[in-house]
Protein backbone atom coordinates (compact mmCIF):
# COMPACT_ATOMS: atom_id res chain seq x y z
CA UNK A 1 0.00 0.00 0.00
CA UNK A 2 2.76 2.35 -1.08
CA UNK A 3 0.52 5.41 -1.35
CA UNK A 4 0.01 5.29 2.42
CA UNK A 5 2.73 5.74 5.01
CA UNK A 6 3.23 2.84 7.48
CA UNK A 7 2.12 5.10 10.33
CA UNK A 8 -1.27 5.59 8.64
CA UNK A 9 -1.79 1.87 8.11
CA UNK A 10 -0.79 1.02 11.68
CA UNK A 11 -3.05 3.70 13.14
CA UNK A 12 -6.03 2.52 11.09
CA UNK A 13 -5.42 -1.12 12.01
CA UNK A 14 -5.26 -0.32 15.73
CA UNK A 15 -8.44 1.73 15.49
CA UNK A 16 -10.13 -1.38 14.06
CA UNK A 17 -9.00 -3.52 16.98
CA UNK A 18 -5.89 -5.09 15.44
CA UNK A 19 -3.04 -5.54 17.90
CA UNK A 20 0.29 -4.31 16.52
CA UNK A 21 3.48 -5.44 18.22
CA UNK A 22 6.85 -3.69 18.03
CA UNK A 23 10.06 -4.80 16.33
CA UNK A 24 11.74 -7.45 18.50
CA UNK A 25 15.07 -9.28 18.07
CA UNK A 26 13.50 -12.46 19.47
CA UNK A 27 10.24 -12.39 17.52
CA UNK A 28 10.50 -10.33 14.33
CA UNK A 29 11.38 -11.69 10.93
CA UNK A 30 12.41 -9.52 7.98
CA UNK A 31 8.84 -8.85 6.85
CA UNK A 32 5.92 -8.02 9.10
CA UNK A 33 4.19 -11.23 10.20
CA UNK A 34 1.07 -12.47 11.99
CA UNK A 35 1.28 -13.93 15.49
CA UNK A 36 -1.41 -15.81 17.43
CA UNK A 37 -3.18 -14.08 20.29
CA UNK A 38 -5.26 -15.34 23.19
CA UNK A 39 -8.27 -15.39 20.88
CA UNK A 40 -8.22 -18.24 18.38
CA UNK A 41 -9.98 -16.19 15.70
CA UNK A 42 -7.60 -13.22 15.80
CA UNK A 43 -3.96 -12.53 15.07
CA UNK A 44 -1.57 -9.74 15.97
CA UNK A 45 0.76 -7.98 13.53
CA UNK A 46 4.45 -8.13 14.42
CA UNK A 47 6.51 -5.36 12.81
CA UNK A 48 9.41 -6.76 10.82
CA UNK A 49 13.11 -6.01 10.94
CA UNK A 50 12.79 -4.26 7.59
CA UNK A 51 11.15 -1.39 9.50
CA UNK A 52 14.47 -0.63 11.23
CA UNK A 53 16.05 2.15 9.21
CA UNK A 54 19.58 1.41 8.06
CA UNK A 55 19.52 -2.31 8.98
CA UNK A 56 20.97 -4.39 6.16
CA UNK A 57 19.04 -7.39 4.87
CA UNK A 58 22.09 -9.62 5.34
CA UNK A 59 22.48 -8.69 9.02
CA UNK A 60 18.79 -9.31 9.61
CA UNK A 61 18.98 -12.67 7.81
CA UNK A 62 21.89 -13.85 10.00
CA UNK A 63 20.00 -12.74 13.09
CA UNK A 64 16.86 -14.69 12.17
CA UNK A 65 18.80 -17.76 10.99
CA UNK A 66 20.99 -18.03 14.10
CA UNK A 67 18.06 -17.32 16.43
CA UNK A 68 16.13 -20.33 15.17
CA UNK A 69 13.93 -21.71 17.94
CA UNK A 70 16.29 -20.52 20.70
CA UNK A 71 15.72 -16.86 21.65
CA UNK A 72 18.75 -14.75 22.38
CA UNK A 73 19.57 -14.48 26.08
CA UNK A 74 21.11 -11.03 25.81
CA UNK A 75 22.96 -8.62 23.56
CA UNK A 76 26.24 -10.47 24.03
CA UNK A 77 24.56 -13.74 23.03
CA UNK A 78 23.10 -12.14 19.89
CA UNK A 79 26.41 -10.52 19.02
CA UNK A 80 28.29 -13.83 19.16
CA UNK A 81 25.74 -16.26 17.73
CA UNK A 82 24.56 -14.07 14.85
CA UNK A 83 27.94 -12.35 14.29
CA UNK A 84 26.03 -9.09 14.12
CA UNK A 85 28.19 -6.00 13.50
CA UNK A 86 28.13 -3.33 16.18
CA UNK A 87 26.60 -0.89 13.70
CA UNK A 88 23.63 -3.20 13.14
CA UNK A 89 23.23 -3.72 16.89
CA UNK A 90 23.18 0.04 17.34
CA UNK A 91 20.40 0.43 14.75
CA UNK A 92 18.38 -2.29 16.48
CA UNK A 93 18.85 -0.56 19.83
CA UNK A 94 17.85 2.82 18.38
CA UNK A 95 14.68 1.15 17.07
CA UNK A 96 13.96 -0.19 20.58
CA UNK A 97 14.12 -3.78 19.32
CA UNK A 98 15.56 -5.10 22.62
CA UNK A 99 12.77 -3.89 24.87
CA UNK A 100 10.19 -6.64 24.51
CA UNK A 101 12.47 -9.66 24.10
CA UNK A 102 15.36 -8.73 26.42
CA UNK A 103 13.76 -6.07 28.65
CA UNK A 104 16.41 -3.53 27.72
CA UNK A 105 15.43 0.07 27.05
CA UNK A 106 17.03 2.08 24.27
CA UNK A 107 19.57 3.71 26.55
CA UNK A 108 20.46 0.49 28.36
CA UNK A 109 20.90 -1.37 25.08
CA UNK A 110 23.05 1.36 23.56
CA UNK A 111 25.16 1.49 26.72
CA UNK A 112 25.77 -2.28 26.56
CA UNK A 113 26.68 -2.15 22.87
CA UNK A 114 29.36 0.47 23.56
CA UNK A 115 31.48 -2.29 25.14
CA UNK A 116 31.43 -4.45 21.98
CA UNK A 117 33.40 -4.50 18.75
CA UNK A 118 32.79 -6.21 15.43
CA UNK A 119 34.91 -9.28 16.30
CA UNK A 120 35.15 -10.91 19.77
CA UNK A 121 38.63 -10.93 21.27
CA UNK A 122 40.23 -14.40 20.84
CA UNK A 123 40.95 -14.76 24.57
CA UNK A 124 37.31 -14.36 25.58
CA UNK A 125 36.08 -16.46 22.66
CA UNK A 126 38.39 -19.31 23.77
CA UNK A 127 37.31 -18.90 27.41
CA UNK A 128 33.66 -19.11 26.39
CA UNK A 129 34.30 -22.27 24.36
CA UNK A 130 36.18 -23.88 27.23
CA UNK A 131 33.59 -22.98 29.84
CA UNK A 132 30.65 -23.92 27.64
CA UNK A 133 28.99 -20.60 28.40
CA UNK A 134 29.38 -16.96 27.46
CA UNK A 135 32.23 -15.10 29.11
CA UNK A 136 31.62 -11.36 28.69
CA UNK A 137 34.52 -9.26 27.47
CA UNK A 138 33.60 -6.47 29.85
CA UNK A 139 32.34 -7.23 33.35
CA UNK A 140 31.10 -4.05 34.97
CA UNK A 141 28.25 -3.10 37.29
CA UNK A 142 24.94 -2.10 35.75
CA UNK A 143 24.68 1.62 35.08
CA UNK A 144 21.68 3.43 36.51
CA UNK A 145 20.78 5.42 33.41
CA UNK A 146 17.96 7.99 33.60
CA UNK A 147 14.78 7.06 31.76
CA UNK A 148 14.29 8.66 28.37
CA UNK A 149 11.42 11.20 28.36
CA UNK A 150 8.24 9.84 26.79
CA UNK A 151 8.28 12.51 24.10
CA UNK A 152 11.81 11.66 23.11
CA UNK A 153 10.86 7.98 22.87
CA UNK A 154 8.26 8.97 20.28
CA UNK A 155 10.82 11.05 18.36
CA UNK A 156 13.19 8.06 18.32
CA UNK A 157 10.42 5.75 17.10
CA UNK A 158 9.63 7.96 14.14
CA UNK A 159 13.31 8.55 13.39
CA UNK A 160 14.42 4.92 13.43
CA UNK A 161 11.25 2.93 12.64
CA UNK A 162 8.93 5.41 10.93
CA UNK A 163 6.00 4.62 13.23
CA UNK A 164 5.31 4.66 16.95
CA UNK A 165 3.10 2.41 19.05
CA UNK A 166 3.31 4.91 21.91
CA UNK A 167 1.25 8.07 22.25
CA UNK A 168 0.83 10.24 19.18
CA UNK A 169 3.27 13.21 19.06
CA UNK A 170 0.47 15.75 19.19
CA UNK A 171 -0.82 14.27 22.44
CA UNK A 172 2.24 15.83 24.10
CA UNK A 173 1.50 19.20 22.50
CA UNK A 174 -2.25 19.32 23.08
CA UNK A 175 -2.15 21.72 26.03
CA UNK A 176 -0.10 24.24 24.07
CA UNK A 177 -2.29 23.81 21.01
CA UNK A 178 -5.39 24.49 23.08
CA UNK A 179 -3.83 27.76 24.24
CA UNK A 180 -3.61 28.64 20.54
CA UNK A 181 -7.30 27.73 20.14
CA UNK A 182 -6.51 24.68 18.00
CA UNK A 183 -9.16 21.95 17.90
CA UNK A 184 -8.52 18.25 17.41
CA UNK A 185 -9.02 16.82 13.91
CA UNK A 186 -12.00 14.82 15.19
CA UNK A 187 -13.74 17.90 16.64
CA UNK A 188 -12.86 20.09 13.68
CA UNK A 189 -14.25 17.71 11.07
CA UNK A 190 -17.38 17.11 13.17
CA UNK A 191 -18.50 20.73 12.85
CA UNK A 192 -21.37 21.83 10.65
CA UNK A 193 -20.91 22.75 7.01
CA UNK A 194 -19.25 26.13 6.36
CA UNK A 195 -18.21 26.64 9.99
CA UNK A 196 -14.79 28.15 10.64
CA UNK A 197 -12.29 25.94 12.47
CA UNK A 198 -8.63 25.72 13.37
CA UNK A 199 -6.95 22.30 13.41
CA UNK A 200 -3.38 21.04 13.43
CA UNK A 201 -1.66 17.81 12.54
CA UNK A 202 1.41 16.07 11.20
CA UNK A 203 1.57 16.24 7.42
CA UNK A 204 1.21 12.73 6.02
CA UNK A 205 0.45 13.20 2.33
CA UNK A 206 0.56 16.08 -0.13
CA UNK A 207 -0.85 15.53 -3.59
CA UNK A 208 -1.74 17.75 -6.53
CA UNK A 209 -3.43 15.69 -9.26
CA UNK A 210 -3.21 17.01 -12.79
CA UNK A 211 -6.99 16.88 -13.09
CA UNK A 212 -7.49 19.15 -10.04
CA UNK A 213 -6.55 22.38 -11.89
CA UNK A 214 -3.79 23.31 -9.45
CA UNK A 215 -5.67 22.41 -6.25
CA UNK A 216 -3.56 20.62 -3.66
CA UNK A 217 -4.91 18.08 -1.17
CA UNK A 218 -3.11 17.51 2.13
CA UNK A 219 -3.81 14.89 4.79
CA UNK A 220 -2.87 15.78 8.36
CA UNK A 221 -3.09 13.61 11.47
CA UNK A 222 -3.31 14.13 15.22
CA UNK A 223 -4.05 11.79 18.12
CA UNK A 224 -7.79 11.70 17.27
CA UNK A 225 -7.62 10.95 13.55
CA UNK A 226 -7.04 12.65 10.20
CA UNK A 227 -8.31 15.73 8.42
CA UNK A 228 -8.27 16.29 4.67
CA UNK A 229 -7.35 19.79 3.54
CA UNK A 230 -8.08 21.62 0.29
CA UNK A 231 -5.47 24.20 -0.72
CA UNK A 232 -6.57 26.56 -3.51
CA UNK A 233 -3.89 27.59 -6.05
CA UNK A 234 -3.88 31.20 -4.83
CA UNK A 235 -3.15 30.16 -1.23
CA UNK A 236 -0.57 27.66 -2.46
CA UNK A 237 1.33 30.43 -4.24
CA UNK A 238 1.07 32.79 -1.27
CA UNK A 239 2.29 30.22 1.27
CA UNK A 240 4.29 27.80 -0.85
CA UNK A 241 7.12 27.50 1.68
CA UNK A 242 4.73 26.60 4.51
CA UNK A 243 2.77 24.17 2.33
CA UNK A 244 5.86 22.28 1.18
CA UNK A 245 8.09 22.63 4.24
CA UNK A 246 5.94 22.22 7.34
CA UNK A 247 6.00 18.94 9.24
CA UNK A 248 3.33 20.18 11.64
CA UNK A 249 0.65 22.28 9.94
CA UNK A 250 -1.80 24.56 11.75
CA UNK A 251 -4.77 25.37 9.52
CA UNK A 252 -7.43 28.07 9.68
CA UNK A 253 -10.20 26.94 7.38
CA UNK A 254 -13.85 26.32 6.68
CA UNK A 255 -15.58 22.93 6.92
CA UNK A 256 -16.99 21.59 3.65
CA UNK A 257 -19.41 18.65 3.83
CA UNK A 258 -20.69 16.56 0.95
CA UNK A 259 -22.52 13.62 2.45
CA UNK A 260 -20.03 11.55 4.44
CA UNK A 261 -17.05 13.27 2.83
CA UNK A 262 -15.58 16.12 4.89
CA UNK A 263 -12.84 18.52 3.84
CA UNK A 264 -11.42 21.64 5.42
CA UNK A 265 -10.90 24.39 2.87
CA UNK A 266 -7.79 26.20 4.08
CA UNK A 267 -7.83 29.99 4.35
CA UNK A 268 -4.56 30.46 6.24
CA UNK A 269 -1.67 28.12 7.06
CA UNK A 270 0.88 28.27 9.87
CA UNK A 271 4.09 26.26 10.22
CA UNK A 272 4.08 24.61 13.65
CA UNK A 273 7.23 22.54 13.12
CA UNK A 274 8.99 24.44 15.90
CA UNK A 275 6.65 22.77 18.41
CA UNK A 276 8.09 19.38 17.49
CA UNK A 277 11.48 20.49 18.82
CA UNK A 278 10.10 20.26 22.34
CA UNK A 279 9.42 16.53 22.00
CA UNK A 280 13.05 15.51 22.35
CA UNK A 281 16.42 16.98 23.14
CA UNK A 282 17.67 16.72 19.58
CA UNK A 283 14.56 18.29 18.06
CA UNK A 284 14.84 16.04 14.99
CA UNK A 285 11.56 14.61 13.79
CA UNK A 286 11.44 12.80 10.47
CA UNK A 287 7.97 11.99 9.24
CA UNK A 288 7.13 8.87 7.22
CA UNK A 289 5.50 9.54 3.86
CA UNK A 290 3.75 7.41 1.28
CA UNK A 291 4.73 7.54 -2.39
CA UNK A 292 1.81 9.87 -3.07
CA UNK A 293 3.38 12.73 -1.15
CA UNK A 294 3.62 15.81 -3.35
CA UNK A 295 6.58 17.21 -1.45
CA UNK A 296 8.97 14.39 -2.38
CA UNK A 297 8.67 14.43 -6.14
CA UNK A 298 9.34 16.43 -9.24
CA UNK A 299 8.43 20.05 -8.82
CA UNK A 300 11.25 22.57 -8.72
CA UNK A 301 11.91 24.49 -5.50
CA UNK A 302 10.60 28.01 -5.24
CA UNK A 303 13.39 30.52 -5.90
CA UNK A 304 11.90 32.70 -3.17
CA UNK A 305 12.46 30.01 -0.53
CA UNK A 306 15.62 30.68 1.54
CA UNK A 307 18.16 27.90 1.69
CA UNK A 308 18.57 25.99 4.95
CA UNK A 309 21.94 27.58 5.66
CA UNK A 310 20.29 31.04 5.64
CA UNK A 311 17.96 30.13 8.51
CA UNK A 312 18.81 29.58 12.16
CA UNK A 313 16.31 28.35 14.71
CA UNK A 314 17.81 27.39 18.11
CA UNK A 315 17.31 23.75 19.14
CA UNK A 316 15.64 22.85 15.83
CA UNK A 317 17.40 20.54 13.40
CA UNK A 318 16.45 21.72 9.92
CA UNK A 319 18.24 18.73 8.43
CA UNK A 320 15.66 16.47 10.03
CA UNK A 321 12.62 18.19 8.52
CA UNK A 322 14.01 19.35 5.18
CA UNK A 323 12.43 17.48 2.29
CA UNK A 324 12.73 17.52 -1.50
CA UNK A 325 9.73 18.83 -3.37
CA UNK A 326 7.94 16.71 -5.97
CA UNK A 327 4.91 17.02 -8.22
CA UNK A 328 2.42 14.17 -8.17
CA UNK A 329 0.68 14.71 -11.49
Secondary structure per residue as TSV (DSSP state, phi and psi in degrees):
chain	resnum	aa	ss	phi	psi
A	1	X	-	360.0	60.0
A	2	X	T	-62.3	-21.4
A	3	X	T	-67.1	-29.1
A	4	X	S	-99.0	143.5
A	5	X	-	-75.1	150.3
A	6	X	H	-53.9	-36.9
A	7	X	H	-61.5	-36.3
A	8	X	H	-66.4	-43.9
A	9	X	H	-65.6	-43.2
A	10	X	H	-64.0	-43.9
A	11	X	H	-61.3	-44.7
A	12	X	H	-64.6	-40.5
A	13	X	H	-62.9	-44.4
A	14	X	H	-65.4	-36.2
A	15	X	H	-65.8	-23.3
A	16	X	T	-96.8	17.1
A	17	X	T	85.8	11.4
A	18	X	-	-87.3	126.9
A	19	X	-	-78.5	129.7
A	20	X	E	-117.0	126.4
A	21	X	E	-107.4	149.2
A	22	X	-	-75.7	170.0
A	23	X	-	-61.8	134.9
A	24	X	-	-143.4	132.4
A	25	X	T	-66.6	-21.3
A	26	X	T	-102.2	1.5
A	27	X	T	-136.0	-29.6
A	28	X	-	-78.4	145.1
A	29	X	-	-103.9	-169.7
A	30	X	S	-66.6	-50.7
A	31	X	S	-87.8	162.8
A	32	X	-	-67.8	141.1
A	33	X	E	-131.5	171.0
A	34	X	E	-101.7	138.6
A	35	X	E	-125.6	144.9
A	36	X	E	-67.1	152.3
A	37	X	-	-120.0	-174.8
A	38	X	S	-65.3	-25.7
A	39	X	S	-90.8	129.5
A	40	X	T	-67.2	-25.1
A	41	X	T	-94.5	7.3
A	42	X	-	-134.8	152.3
A	43	X	E	-126.8	158.0
A	44	X	E	-106.1	153.0
A	45	X	E	-96.5	124.3
A	46	X	E	-101.1	121.8
A	47	X	-	-64.6	138.7
A	48	X	-	-88.5	166.7
A	49	X	G	-65.5	-21.0
A	50	X	G	-64.1	-18.5
A	51	X	G	-72.9	-18.8
A	52	X	S	-77.1	114.1
A	53	X	T	-67.6	129.2
A	54	X	T	89.8	-5.6
A	55	X	-	-81.8	123.0
A	56	X	-	-72.4	146.5
A	57	X	H	-59.3	-39.5
A	58	X	H	-64.0	-41.2
A	59	X	H	-65.1	-40.1
A	60	X	H	-66.2	-38.8
A	61	X	H	-63.9	-42.9
A	62	X	H	-64.6	-37.8
A	63	X	H	-61.9	-48.8
A	64	X	H	-67.0	-41.5
A	65	X	H	-64.8	-46.1
A	66	X	H	-76.3	-20.9
A	67	X	H	-70.0	-44.7
A	68	X	T	51.4	-130.0
A	69	X	T	-99.1	8.1
A	70	X	S	-116.6	101.7
A	71	X	-	-58.8	152.2
A	72	X	-	-70.0	139.3
A	73	X	-	-84.7	-19.9
A	74	X	S	-176.7	-180.0
A	75	X	H	-64.6	-40.4
A	76	X	H	-62.4	-40.1
A	77	X	H	-63.1	-44.8
A	78	X	H	-63.9	-43.4
A	79	X	H	-58.8	-42.2
A	80	X	H	-78.8	-49.5
A	81	X	H	-67.8	-40.7
A	82	X	S	-94.8	-3.2
A	83	X	-	49.9	45.0
A	84	X	-	-80.8	126.2
A	85	X	-	-60.7	153.7
A	86	X	H	-60.7	-36.0
A	87	X	H	-60.8	-40.8
A	88	X	H	-69.0	-38.8
A	89	X	H	-61.2	-39.8
A	90	X	H	-63.3	-41.8
A	91	X	H	-65.3	-37.5
A	92	X	H	-65.3	-40.5
A	93	X	H	-67.2	-41.3
A	94	X	H	-62.8	-29.6
A	95	X	T	-85.3	3.4
A	96	X	T	64.6	33.5
A	97	X	T	-80.4	-4.4
A	98	X	T	-100.0	-4.2
A	99	X	H	-68.7	-53.1
A	100	X	H	-72.4	-44.0
A	101	X	H	-81.6	-33.1
A	102	X	H	-119.7	0.8
A	103	X	-	57.7	38.6
A	104	X	-	-116.0	125.1
A	105	X	-	-71.7	172.3
A	106	X	H	-54.8	-52.1
A	107	X	H	-64.7	-41.8
A	108	X	H	-63.7	-41.6
A	109	X	H	-66.0	-44.8
A	110	X	H	-63.7	-36.9
A	111	X	H	-63.8	-42.5
A	112	X	H	-66.5	-36.7
A	113	X	H	-69.0	-26.3
A	114	X	T	-59.0	-23.8
A	115	X	T	-85.8	-3.2
A	116	X	-	-102.5	166.0
A	117	X	-	-137.9	172.9
A	118	X	S	-64.1	-31.2
A	119	X	S	-124.6	130.3
A	120	X	-	-61.2	146.3
A	121	X	-	-67.3	137.3
A	122	X	H	-54.1	-38.9
A	123	X	H	-59.9	-46.7
A	124	X	H	-74.3	-32.6
A	125	X	H	-63.9	-42.4
A	126	X	H	-66.9	-39.7
A	127	X	H	-64.0	-38.3
A	128	X	H	-65.9	-41.9
A	129	X	H	-65.2	-39.6
A	130	X	H	-69.8	-39.2
A	131	X	H	-81.8	-15.6
A	132	X	T	74.6	13.1
A	133	X	S	-149.5	165.5
A	134	X	-	-69.5	131.7
A	135	X	-	-112.0	109.6
A	136	X	-	-65.1	144.1
A	137	X	S	-70.7	-32.2
A	138	X	-	-123.9	121.0
A	139	X	-	-113.7	102.8
A	140	X	-	-138.2	155.9
A	141	X	-	-65.4	152.4
A	142	X	-	-62.6	138.0
A	143	X	-	-88.7	135.8
A	144	X	-	-88.8	83.8
A	145	X	-	-82.8	141.8
A	146	X	-	-67.0	147.3
A	147	X	-	-67.6	143.3
A	148	X	-	-73.6	134.8
A	149	X	-	-55.9	146.8
A	150	X	H	-58.3	-39.7
A	151	X	H	-63.4	-38.4
A	152	X	H	-69.7	-33.2
A	153	X	H	-58.1	-41.7
A	154	X	H	-65.8	-42.8
A	155	X	H	-58.0	-45.2
A	156	X	H	-63.9	-38.9
A	157	X	H	-59.1	-50.0
A	158	X	H	-66.0	-35.8
A	159	X	H	-69.3	-40.7
A	160	X	H	-108.1	-12.0
A	161	X	T	-125.0	-29.2
A	162	X	S	90.9	1.3
A	163	X	-	-157.5	151.7
A	164	X	-	-125.4	144.2
A	165	X	S	-101.8	4.3
A	166	X	S	-89.5	-164.4
A	167	X	-	-63.7	149.4
A	168	X	-	-65.5	145.1
A	169	X	H	-53.4	-37.8
A	170	X	H	-72.7	-15.4
A	171	X	H	-63.6	-30.1
A	172	X	H	-78.3	-19.0
A	173	X	H	-105.1	2.7
A	174	X	H	-61.0	-41.5
A	175	X	H	-60.5	-43.5
A	176	X	H	-69.3	-35.4
A	177	X	H	-67.1	-35.6
A	178	X	H	-65.2	-35.8
A	179	X	H	-60.5	-32.2
A	180	X	T	-88.2	11.0
A	181	X	T	62.6	37.7
A	182	X	-	-96.8	127.8
A	183	X	B	-88.4	163.9
A	184	X	-	-74.3	160.6
A	185	X	H	-61.5	-37.7
A	186	X	H	-63.9	-45.4
A	187	X	H	-69.5	-38.7
A	188	X	H	-65.2	-43.0
A	189	X	H	-78.8	-10.5
A	190	X	T	-87.1	-4.8
A	191	X	S	-74.1	162.8
A	192	X	-	-68.6	161.3
A	193	X	T	-58.9	137.2
A	194	X	T	74.0	5.9
A	195	X	-	-78.1	144.0
A	196	X	E	-76.2	144.9
A	197	X	E	-151.3	162.2
A	198	X	E	-131.9	119.4
A	199	X	E	-128.8	166.0
A	200	X	E	-145.2	152.4
A	201	X	E	-172.8	165.4
A	202	X	E	-71.9	136.7
A	203	X	E	-78.2	118.7
A	204	X	E	-99.4	-46.4
A	205	X	E	-140.6	134.8
A	206	X	E	-119.9	131.5
A	207	X	E	-146.1	143.9
A	208	X	-	-135.7	85.0
A	209	X	-	-62.5	147.9
A	210	X	G	-63.6	-27.3
A	211	X	G	-81.6	-4.4
A	212	X	G	-91.8	5.8
A	213	X	T	56.3	44.0
A	214	X	T	87.5	-1.4
A	215	X	-	-78.5	134.0
A	216	X	E	-105.1	142.8
A	217	X	E	-115.8	130.6
A	218	X	E	-125.6	136.7
A	219	X	E	-107.6	124.3
A	220	X	E	-116.9	158.5
A	221	X	E	-139.8	137.7
A	222	X	E	-126.8	-165.7
A	223	X	T	-70.7	-11.0
A	224	X	T	-102.9	-12.5
A	225	X	E	148.2	-155.9
A	226	X	E	-119.1	160.0
A	227	X	E	-135.4	138.5
A	228	X	E	-103.3	124.1
A	229	X	E	-104.6	147.8
A	230	X	E	-114.0	123.2
A	231	X	E	-113.6	111.1
A	232	X	-	-69.9	152.6
A	233	X	H	-55.2	-37.3
A	234	X	H	-64.2	-42.1
A	235	X	H	-69.6	-36.1
A	236	X	H	-59.5	-44.0
A	237	X	H	-68.6	-38.6
A	238	X	H	-67.2	-37.2
A	239	X	T	-125.3	41.0
A	240	X	H	-56.9	-43.1
A	241	X	H	-63.5	-40.8
A	242	X	H	-67.6	-44.4
A	243	X	H	-58.7	-44.7
A	244	X	H	-91.7	-15.6
A	245	X	H	-110.9	-15.7
A	246	X	-	-78.4	134.0
A	247	X	S	-89.0	-34.5
A	248	X	E	-117.7	118.2
A	249	X	E	-110.9	127.4
A	250	X	E	-103.8	127.8
A	251	X	E	-124.5	126.4
A	252	X	E	-97.6	121.6
A	253	X	E	-157.6	-175.3
A	254	X	E	-122.5	133.3
A	255	X	E	-70.2	135.3
A	256	X	E	-126.4	117.6
A	257	X	E	-112.6	133.5
A	258	X	E	-136.5	90.0
A	259	X	T	68.2	-124.5
A	260	X	T	-86.7	-8.1
A	261	X	E	-88.3	127.5
A	262	X	E	-125.9	128.2
A	263	X	E	-124.4	160.1
A	264	X	E	-116.2	114.6
A	265	X	E	-81.8	112.1
A	266	X	E	-71.0	137.7
A	267	X	E	-114.6	-25.3
A	268	X	E	-155.0	139.1
A	269	X	E	-119.0	146.3
A	270	X	E	-133.3	135.9
A	271	X	E	-83.4	112.4
A	272	X	-	-103.2	18.4
A	273	X	H	-60.0	-27.2
A	274	X	H	-63.1	-26.8
A	275	X	H	-65.4	-29.1
A	276	X	H	-67.2	-22.5
A	277	X	G	-63.4	-24.2
A	278	X	G	-79.0	-8.7
A	279	X	G	-73.8	-28.5
A	280	X	S	-149.6	164.4
A	281	X	S	-65.1	-34.5
A	282	X	S	-80.6	-24.4
A	283	X	-	72.4	10.8
A	284	X	-	-95.2	130.7
A	285	X	-	-144.1	94.4
A	286	X	-	-88.3	130.3
A	287	X	-	-96.9	142.2
A	288	X	-	-78.1	145.5
A	289	X	-	-136.2	144.6
A	290	X	-	-79.0	172.3
A	291	X	T	-71.7	-10.4
A	292	X	T	-86.9	8.1
A	293	X	-	-77.3	118.7
A	294	X	G	-55.4	-33.8
A	295	X	G	-74.6	-12.4
A	296	X	G	-99.2	1.4
A	297	X	S	-137.0	135.7
A	298	X	S	72.0	-61.4
A	299	X	-	-68.9	146.2
A	300	X	-	-75.3	147.2
A	301	X	-	-65.4	149.7
A	302	X	-	-71.4	127.7
A	303	X	T	-63.7	-20.3
A	304	X	T	-79.6	-13.1
A	305	X	S	-79.0	121.4
A	306	X	-	-62.4	148.3
A	307	X	-	-73.9	158.6
A	308	X	G	-59.1	-34.0
A	309	X	G	-71.0	-14.0
A	310	X	G	-89.2	-1.3
A	311	X	-	-119.2	139.7
A	312	X	-	-134.4	119.9
A	313	X	-	-124.5	115.1
A	314	X	T	-56.1	138.9
A	315	X	T	64.0	17.0
A	316	X	-	-124.1	120.9
A	317	X	-	-85.3	106.1
A	318	X	H	-68.9	-26.9
A	319	X	H	-62.5	-32.0
A	320	X	H	-74.8	-23.7
A	321	X	H	-113.7	-0.2
A	322	X	-	-76.6	132.1
A	323	X	-	-131.6	158.7
A	324	X	-	-89.9	136.9
A	325	X	-	-76.6	153.6
A	326	X	-	-152.5	150.0
A	327	X	-	-98.3	131.0
A	328	X	-	-108.3	90.2
A	329	X	-	-129.1	360.0
